[in-house]
Amino acid sequence: MRHLALIISLVFACNALSLPARGQEGPRLSLAAVKASKEFKSHLDKAAAAKSQIDLTAPPASALFATIFDVKSLRALPPAAGPDLPWLSEWLGVAASSYIAVINFGTDPKSETYQQALQENVERHEDQLSRAMDFMLRLMPRLATSATAFMQALSPKEREQPVRQQGLAQVRSGYMQTVSGAITFIGGAPKVPNARLVSLALRDTVEDWSRRATAEERADLLNLLAQARLGAKDATAEDDLLAVSSVVSSIK
């Protein structure tokens, strides 16, 4: 889960790059996600205090989760630009924190059974976590594109400011961690529909993230992809992963 903690740090990195947002629909969706995430956290906190389980397929959790990880609306938005950076980073932040909240629900980091409890949460909520992963894989290219566009619009002096260079580096690093985490997830032999969902998201976005990776990162990702193809146990997911590997291998 280290890649998820790093995702959250991107919110702070993007604050160093931010500027006024453009348009209405993207900021509206992000604001709705922020509001839903607060209610979602409250719901989880109440359930944890009552020592009861959460049901992410029933109200109110299902509706809140759908608002936070609204991939359909995200995909309908126009291409990302520099001014989109604030609301994109805010949306990613609440999505990542909500994802982690589900995985950590009812667990105690000091307990000897902590890792087991995490794994049980992942298995119990695999369908929803897969949807969340699909969403974050599709949001990250927009965030990275927006951050790059913003930096290119700055003067050379502004662009070279350490805080902005560090912020841009964190965005790229977090993006790579998100991708590697998704590939590792497929290698863990999830249910077929979930393997297909995440592998398709990787295939749809590979042209973007593979060109942002270093040669060393691409080599590591190719190893993970080979392992994931063995764990997928589904021809459709395997085909998607093979197509992803082909694109990554083609980059010199």
N, C-alpha and C positions, 0 to 999 in steps of 0.2 A: 504493500500500500504506500510505499514511499513516493511513487509517482503522483498519488493523490494529494499528499501533503505539499508536494512541490507545485501542483496546480493552484492550490490556494495562495501560495506565495506570489503567483503571477498577478493577482489582484493588486498587490502592493507594487509590483514592478510596473504594472500598467498605469498606476497613479502617477508615476514619474514621467509618463509619456502623454498624459491625457490632455484633451482639449474639448470644446463644446461639441455635443452630439448633433447629428443632422437628422432630418426627417422625423416621422412620428411613430410608425409601426414598430420598428426595432426597439426604441426606447420604451414604448408602451408594453411590449412583451417582456422586456427585461424587468421593468417595474412590477409587473404582475408576478413574475417569478420571485422577485425579492419579497413581495408581500406574502406569497404562498409559502416561501421557505420559512418565514417566521412562524406561520401557523402550523406548518409541518413539524418544526422543531418542538413547538409547544405540545403538539399531539404526541410526539415520541416521548417527551419528558414526562407527560402525565401517565402514559402507558408504563414507562420504566418505574415510576414511583409506585404504581399500583402492582408492579411485578406481573404484568400481563403481556401477552404477545401483541404485536402489531399486525394488522392485515392491510397490506398495500393494495389489495384488489377491491376494497370496500370503502365507502365514504367514512370520514372525510379525507382519509389519506390518499385514496385513489385519485380524486380530483385535484388535490394539492400537488401530488407527484406529477400528474399530467401537465399541470401549468408550469412547473419548474423545468421539466424536460420536454418541452413542446417542440419536438423535432419537425413536425409537419409545418408549423408556422415558420420555424427557423429556415427551412429549406425553400420556402416561398419568398424570402426576402431578397432584395436586389444584391448584387455583389458588394462586398465590404469595401469601405474607404477609410481614410485616416480619421475623419470626424466620428466614426462609429466606435472608436476605441473605448470610451468610458462605459457605455452601456453593454458592450460585448464583454468587457472584463468583469463588470458587476454581475452579469448573468452567469458567466463561467464560475465566479466565486461562490454564488449561492448553489449552483448545481453541484459543484465539487463538495461543498460542505454538507449538503443534503445526502449525497452519495455516501460519504464517510459516516454520517450519522446513522444510516441504515446498517452499515457493516458493523459499527461499534455498538449498536443498540443492546442495552442490558449487559454489557461486558465490563469487566474489571481488569485494567491493565496489570494490576498487581497479583492477580489470581494465577495459579498454576494452570488453570484451564482456559486462560485467555485466548490462546491461539485456536483452541478447539471451538470456543464460543464464536470467534470470528468466522471460522469455516462454516459453522452451522448457520450463521446469519446469511452468508453468501449462498449456501445451498437452499435455504428457505426462501430467499428473495431473489433467486437467480434471474427470473424473468424480468423483474423490474430493474435490477442492476444492469442487465444487458441493454435494456432500453436507455438507461442513463449513459452507458458507455457509448452507445450509438450516437446519442445526442452530443456528448463531449467531443467525440471524434469529428463530428461535423461542425461543431462550433470553433474548434481550435484553428482550422485553416482560415476562417474569417478573422479571428483575433490576430493571427500572425500576419495576415495580409494587411489588416488595418494598422498594426504597429509599424510594419515596414513602410507603408505609404505615409504615415505620419512623420517618420524619421526622414524620409526623402524630401518632405516639404520644408524641413528646417534648414536654416543656414548651416554651413559647415561648422561654424563655431558652436552653435546650439547642439548640433548632432553629436559632436565629440564630447559633450559633457559626460563625465563618468557615470552619473546616476542614470542618464538615458541609455548609454551603452550597456550598462549592467541590466537595466530593465529589458532591453531588447534581447540580450543574451539569455535572460531567464525565461522569456517567452519561448524562445527556440528550444531551450533545454527541456522545459515543461512539456512542450509539444512532443518531443521525442520520447519522453517518459510515458506520456499518455498512449502513444502508439505501441511502445514495447509492452506496456501493461495489458493492452487489449489483445495483443498477439499471445501473450502468456496465458491470458484467460481462456482463449480458444484451445491452447495446448492442454488445459486442465480437463478436457472432455466435457464441456457443458452440454445441455440438451440441444438437439439438432436445430430447432428454430433459433435458439440463441447463438449458436455457432454461426449459422447463416447470417443472422442480423449483423453481428459484429464483423464478420469477414467481408460482408458487402460494404460496410462503412469504410473498412480499410481499403478495399479496392476502389471505391468511389473517390477517396481522398489521396491515394498513393502518389499521384502526379505532383501534388503539393508537398507532402511531408518528406518524400524520398529525396527531393532536391534541396531540402533544408538540412538534411542529415550530413554529417561528416563521413569520410570514407570508413573510419573505424566504426561509427554507429551503424552504417549500412551493413558492414560485415556481421556485426552482432545481431542486427535485425534479420538478416538472412538465416542465421543459425536458429533464431527463435521461430521463424516462419517454417523452417524444415521440421522442427519439433511440433509446431502447431498442426501441421498437415497430418501428422501421425495421431494427434489427439482429437482431431475434429470428428473422425469417424462418419463423415458425410461427404458424398461426391461433390455436391454443390459448393459446400464450404471449402473443400480441398481445391476445387477449380478456381475459386476466388483467390485463395491464398497463393496458388501457383501463379496466377496472373500478377498478383502483387509482387511476388518474388522476381518475376520476369522484368518488371519495371525497375525494381531496385537494382537488379544485376546489370541492367543496361546503362546505368549511369557511370560515367568514367571520371 
